């Protein structure tokens, strides 16, 4: 039985369970364990499922979600002992009474043969689990992915299709019995009947895809996520029409031409050469001012959906950020802000740049996993 009332009484008094979960993960990181943000969220969901009344349930929830390497198990046991129980575990973690045979059935594989040994003849419990590596990677935090996993995620992003919303345009399209009368087509049809207008023609304003403008923060604080999000920008460029891409750092760099090629490796290589301030500082407000002055207010952002992919950390003045976001909001159809840190437990937009920009944001979304980017794609398809 775990009683959280006795933990940290001199500093915080009685804390809620979710606060203790966050503190436990912080102590693991302090002790040297690499715990990505996605693993923290998975730990919270696992504890919510098994409950916190049983010590073994909390222990194995963290063991399964927070420990990535076998050599970290000893450190994990010590931190768990210190934080949750106050007494040494001495390896007395309850285990199943009978051996359990775990069979991993990969999604899409053929079913096993009838003569497959499931362990029932030896008195073992048999558990079959179906899994998909694509689903596992889709929920993994970009910051905790290896180079091989990022390469797989890049391939999955390349299969994404972004269906943008549409807007009315001035060009007319013919209709059957609605809209305004199309005199040109009516007269042309009358010429085929001796000048008698036997059939009236109508037209109405047509539709065209709404322009999408993507502004990616490539500063040092966004480096763990920018290398994955730049691939999302490329998928958006090749997946739909009328898309513009920019990089925001200490300066503003237009990447539309570099990302227009369908070869992802060539596109990312050209983008890396064009962005000279990658993983440098960030001046979001000044970058937005350059965008508004040279492109946005002049027409590129008018009626467009503008997506800013940034954690909101800005070295500039918040007044500049608020002023430029207000200018952008007056011409854009809507502004979507994608912040990878939004999924952090207890996150609050307290950074000066994020706090100044948030009043002008229409949708505030996460952007730390492939699943969150799929949610972004669904939002962009909305009118």
Residue pairs with C-beta under 8 A, 6 or more apart in sequence:
1 53
1 54
1 55
2 52
2 53
2 54
2 55
2 58
2 84
2 85
4 14
4 15
4 17
4 20
4 52
5 14
6 86
7 15
7 20
7 83
7 84
8 15
8 23
12 19
15 23
17 47
17 52
18 44
18 345
18 346
19 346
20 83
21 40
21 43
21 44
21 47
21 345
22 40
22 345
22 346
23 83
24 62
24 79
24 80
24 83
24 84
25 35
25 40
25 43
25 66
27 79
27 82
27 83
28 35
28 66
28 75
28 76
28 79
29 35
31 75
31 78
31 79
32 72
32 75
33 66
33 67
33 68
33 72
33 75
33 76
33 79
34 68
34 144
35 66
36 140
36 141
36 143
36 144
37 141
37 143
37 144
37 340
37 343
37 344
37 368
38 139
38 140
38 141
38 144
38 343
38 368
38 369
39 65
39 66
39 68
39 141
39 144
40 66
40 344
40 345
41 343
41 345
42 65
42 139
43 61
43 62
43 65
43 66
44 345
46 61
46 62
46 64
46 65
47 57
47 58
47 61
47 62
49 61
50 57
50 58
50 60
50 61
51 57
52 58
55 84
55 85
56 93
56 94
58 84
59 80
59 84
59 93
60 93
62 76
62 80
63 73
63 76
66 76
67 73
67 76
77 89
80 89
81 87
81 88
81 89
96 125
98 123
98 124
98 125
99 119
99 122
99 124
99 125
100 124
100 125
100 126
100 127
101 118
101 119
101 124
101 125
101 126
101 127
102 127
102 129
103 112
103 118
103 126
103 127
103 128
103 129
104 129
104 131
105 111
105 112
105 128
105 129
105 130
105 131
106 130
106 131
106 132
106 133
107 130
107 131
107 132
107 135
108 132
118 126
119 125
119 126
120 126
133 152
134 156
137 145
137 149
137 152
137 153
137 156
137 370
138 156
138 369
138 370
138 371
138 374
139 369
139 370
139 371
140 149
140 369
140 370
141 368
141 369
142 150
142 153
142 224
142 225
142 227
142 228
142 229
142 340
142 368
142 369
143 224
143 225
143 340
143 368
145 153
145 228
150 227
150 228
153 228
153 231
153 370
154 228
154 231
154 264
156 370
157 228
157 231
157 232
157 234
157 235
157 370
157 373
158 231
158 234
158 235
158 264
160 232
160 235
160 239
160 373
160 374
160 377
161 239
161 240
161 377
162 212
162 235
162 236
162 239
162 240
162 377
162 380
162 381
163 240
163 377
163 380
163 381
164 209
164 210
164 212
164 240
164 242
164 305
164 380
164 381
165 209
165 210
165 305
165 380
165 381
165 382
165 383
166 207
166 208
166 209
166 210
166 383
167 207
167 208
167 209
167 210
167 303
167 333
168 205
168 206
168 207
169 205
169 206
169 207
169 208
170 205
171 205
171 206
171 208
172 179
172 182
172 203
172 204
172 205
172 206
173 203
173 204
173 205
173 206
174 182
174 185
174 201
174 202
174 203
175 202
175 203
175 204
176 202
177 202
178 202
178 204
179 202
179 203
179 204
180 202
180 203
180 204
181 200
181 201
181 202
181 203
182 201
182 202
182 203
185 201
185 203
186 197
186 199
186 200
186 201
187 197
189 197
189 198
189 199
189 201
190 196
190 197
190 198
208 242
209 240
209 241
209 242
210 242
210 303
210 304
210 305
210 333
211 242
211 243
211 244
211 300
211 301
211 303
211 304
211 305
212 236
212 240
212 242
212 243
212 244
212 304
212 305
212 307
212 380
213 243
213 244
213 245
213 246
213 296
213 300
213 301
213 304
213 305
213 306
213 307
213 332
214 233
214 236
214 243
214 244
214 245
214 246
214 307
214 309
215 246
215 248
215 287
215 288
215 291
215 306
215 307
215 308
215 309
215 310
216 226
216 229
216 230
216 233
216 245
216 246
216 247
216 248
216 309
216 310
217 226
217 248
217 249
217 282
217 284
217 308
217 309
217 310
217 311
218 226
218 230
218 247
218 248
218 249
218 275
218 277
218 278
218 279
218 280
219 248
219 249
219 250
219 279
219 280
219 281
219 282
219 313
220 279
220 280
220 281
220 282
221 282
221 311
221 313
222 229
222 282
222 310
222 311
222 340
223 278
223 279
225 311
225 340
225 367
225 368
226 278
226 279
229 309
229 338
229 367
230 268
230 271
231 264
231 268
232 373
233 245
233 255
233 259
234 259
234 264
234 267
234 268
234 271
236 243
236 245
237 243
237 245
237 256
237 259
237 260
237 267
238 260
238 262
243 256
244 254
244 256
244 295
244 300
245 254
245 255
245 256
245 259
246 252
246 253
246 254
246 255
246 256
246 291
247 253
247 255
247 271
247 274
247 275
247 278
248 282
248 284
248 287
248 288
248 308
248 310
249 275
249 277
249 278
249 280
249 281
249 282
249 283
249 287
250 277
250 280
250 281
250 282
250 283
251 276
251 277
251 287
251 290
252 287
252 290
252 291
253 274
253 275
253 276
253 277
254 295
255 271
255 274
255 275
258 267
258 270
258 271
258 273
258 274
259 267
259 270
259 271
260 267
261 267
261 270
272 278
281 315
282 310
282 313
282 314
282 315
283 314
283 315
283 316
284 310
284 312
284 314
284 316
284 321
284 353
284 357
285 314
285 316
285 317
285 318
285 320
285 321
285 323
285 324
285 353
285 356
286 316
286 320
288 321
288 324
288 325
288 328
289 320
289 323
289 324
291 301
291 328
292 301
292 324
292 327
292 328
295 301
296 306
296 327
296 328
296 331
296 332
297 327
297 328
297 331
301 328
301 331
301 332
302 331
302 332
303 331
303 332
303 333
304 332
304 333
305 332
305 333
305 334
305 336
305 380
306 328
306 332
306 334
306 335
306 336
307 335
307 336
307 337
307 338
307 376
307 380
308 335
308 336
308 337
308 338
308 357
309 338
309 367
310 337
310 338
310 339
310 353
311 339
311 340
311 341
311 351
311 354
312 337
312 339
312 341
312 349
312 351
312 353
312 354
312 355
312 357
313 351
313 353
313 354
314 321
314 351
314 352
314 353
314 354
314 356
316 353
318 352
318 353
318 355
318 356
319 356
321 352
321 353
321 356
321 357
322 356
322 357
322 359
322 360
325 335
325 356
325 357
325 359
325 360
325 361
326 360
328 335
328 360
329 335
329 360
334 362
334 363
335 360
335 361
335 362
335 363
336 361
336 362
336 363
336 365
336 376
336 379
336 380
337 357
337 358
337 361
337 363
337 364
337 365
338 365
338 366
338 367
338 372
338 376
339 349
339 354
339 364
339 365
339 366
339 367
340 366
340 367
340 368
341 347
341 368
342 364
342 365
342 366
342 367
342 368
343 366
343 368
343 369
343 372
349 355
349 358
349 364
358 364
363 379
365 372
365 375
365 376
365 379
366 372
366 375
367 373
367 376
